[in-house]
């Protein structure tokens, strides 16, 4: 009985690792699209093309993201903002955005 529980926990852990790996691929694709946007101005189109492709849909699915049109639009909006994923996910950026939102709320 204990072995079945251990194997289930191990398989669950392996699945979580695989999801994280595919999520890293999605973040890398976003960074590449942001770089393309800065160089050529076509970043949102590039990420949309990738997300709608067979490989892109498969990577998004493996990362635990439903590859629907709303997700594609969100990816395009993220690339359009031009903030790299490492910066967007950092604590400092999160605190800065939160402070800016509070300031805007006080000014309104």
C-alpha positions as CSV (number, residue, x, y, z in Angstrom):
1,X,0.0,0.0,0.0
2,X,2.8,2.4,0.9
3,X,4.5,1.7,-2.4
4,X,1.4,2.8,-4.3
5,X,1.2,6.0,-2.4
6,X,4.9,6.7,-3.0
7,X,4.7,6.0,-6.7
8,X,1.6,8.3,-7.0
9,X,3.5,11.1,-5.2
10,X,6.5,10.5,-7.4
11,X,4.4,10.6,-10.6
12,X,2.7,13.8,-9.4
13,X,6.0,15.4,-8.7
14,X,7.3,14.4,-12.2
15,X,4.2,15.9,-13.7
16,X,4.8,19.2,-11.8
17,X,8.4,19.3,-13.0
18,X,7.3,18.7,-16.6
19,X,4.7,21.5,-16.4
20,X,7.4,23.9,-15.0
21,X,9.7,23.0,-17.9
22,X,7.0,23.7,-20.5
23,X,6.1,27.0,-18.6
24,X,9.8,28.0,-19.0
25,X,9.5,27.4,-22.7
26,X,6.5,29.7,-22.9
27,X,8.4,32.4,-21.0
28,X,11.3,32.0,-23.4
29,X,8.9,32.3,-26.4
30,X,7.5,35.5,-24.8
31,X,11.1,36.9,-24.3
32,X,11.9,36.1,-27.9
33,X,8.8,37.8,-29.1
34,X,9.6,40.9,-27.0
35,X,13.1,41.0,-28.5
36,X,11.5,40.7,-32.0
37,X,9.1,43.5,-31.2
38,X,12.0,45.8,-30.2
39,X,14.0,44.9,-33.3
40,X,11.4,44.5,-36.0
41,X,8.1,45.7,-34.5
42,X,6.3,42.4,-35.1
43,X,6.5,40.8,-31.6
44,X,2.7,40.4,-31.0
45,X,2.2,38.9,-34.4
46,X,5.1,36.4,-33.8
47,X,3.8,35.2,-30.4
48,X,0.2,34.9,-31.9
49,X,1.5,32.9,-34.8
50,X,3.5,30.6,-32.4
51,X,0.6,30.2,-30.0
52,X,-1.8,29.3,-32.8
53,X,0.6,26.8,-34.3
54,X,0.4,23.1,-33.6
55,X,3.7,23.2,-31.6
56,X,2.6,26.3,-29.7
57,X,-0.7,24.8,-28.7
58,X,1.0,21.6,-27.6
59,X,3.5,23.5,-25.4
60,X,0.8,25.7,-23.9
61,X,-1.2,22.6,-23.1
62,X,1.7,20.8,-21.5
63,X,2.4,24.0,-19.4
64,X,-1.2,23.7,-18.1
65,X,-2.5,26.7,-20.2
66,X,-5.6,26.3,-22.3
67,X,-4.6,27.5,-25.8
68,X,-7.7,29.4,-26.6
69,X,-8.0,32.8,-28.4
70,X,-8.3,34.7,-25.1
71,X,-4.9,33.3,-24.0
72,X,-3.4,34.3,-27.4
73,X,-4.8,37.8,-27.0
74,X,-3.3,38.0,-23.5
75,X,0.1,36.9,-24.8
76,X,-0.1,39.5,-27.5
77,X,-0.9,42.2,-25.0
78,X,2.0,41.1,-22.7
79,X,4.4,41.3,-25.6
80,X,3.0,44.6,-26.6
81,X,3.9,46.1,-23.2
82,X,7.5,45.2,-23.8
83,X,8.4,44.2,-20.3
84,X,10.7,41.1,-20.2
85,X,9.3,38.2,-18.3
86,X,12.2,38.2,-15.7
87,X,11.4,41.8,-14.9
88,X,7.6,41.3,-14.9
89,X,7.9,38.4,-12.5
90,X,10.3,40.1,-10.1
91,X,9.2,41.3,-6.7
92,X,10.5,44.9,-7.3
93,X,8.4,45.3,-10.4
94,X,5.3,43.9,-8.6
95,X,5.8,46.4,-5.7
96,X,6.4,49.2,-8.2
97,X,3.2,48.4,-10.1
98,X,1.2,48.1,-6.8
99,X,2.5,51.5,-5.6
100,X,1.6,53.1,-8.9
101,X,-1.9,51.7,-8.7
102,X,-2.3,53.0,-5.1
103,X,-1.1,56.4,-6.2
104,X,-3.5,56.5,-9.1
105,X,-6.3,55.5,-6.8
106,X,-5.5,58.3,-4.4
107,X,-5.3,60.8,-7.2
108,X,-8.7,59.8,-8.5
